[in-house]
Amino acid sequence: MNNPDINLSTILSDVFKKTSKKAEQGNADEQFHLGIMYVMGHGTDRDFTQARLWFEKAANQDNSLAKTAVAYLDKISPVA
């Protein structure tokens, strides 16, 4: 079942592109997921600034997980 032509990096890159498109269209759940992808570096470089941006967009649409993520980022890295 293992296909040597498909690797995790390729899959994550594809998922990142699809998630980005939906997030940019205003989908709060996908905005939250995009924030997670930036935190984890899945399909993209790790970027806490971008993660915060997408978490805040989702939180502004009342996504409770995103609100928790923003609060957590505030604890570990307060914005000046």
Buried (B, 14 or more C-beta within 10 A) or exposed (E): EEEEEEEEEEEBBEBBEEBBEBBEEEBBBBBBBBBBBBBEEBBBEEBBEBBBBBBBBBBEEEBEBBBEBBEEBEEEEEEE
